[in-house]
Amino acid sequence: MAIDSTPSRNEDEYFARMDAELRKSLRERADADRSARIAADRNKCPRDGTALVARESNHVTIDECPQCEGIWLDKGELEILAAGSAQHTGFVGSLLNIFKSH
């Protein structure tokens, strides 16, 4: 009795499905790793790489570097501080005036 060495259509479909599932699994794992790396880098000081410490000032969360003492604002946070600057005449008000003059 001779054995046919050509794969059947069912075998081709099975291996194609297994290959697609493996690729999907590897892609999901790579995407998760990439997202974790991006999240970890997002909370580091762009100047020296130290972990940033979040503190709240005038209802805005400001990221501060304990090493270089840099202050980092996310998009839109300066505008929130500027909206409240009319009430503040101290450091925050003078800081905002510097940004407004440029």
PyMOL commands that set and color helices and strands:
alter all, ss='L'
color gray80, all
select helices_A, chain A and resi 9-42+77-83+85-87+91-101
alter helices_A, ss='H'
color red, helices_A
select strands_A, chain A and resi 53-57+60-64+71-72
alter strands_A, ss='S'
color yellow, strands_A
deselect
rebuild
show_as cartoon
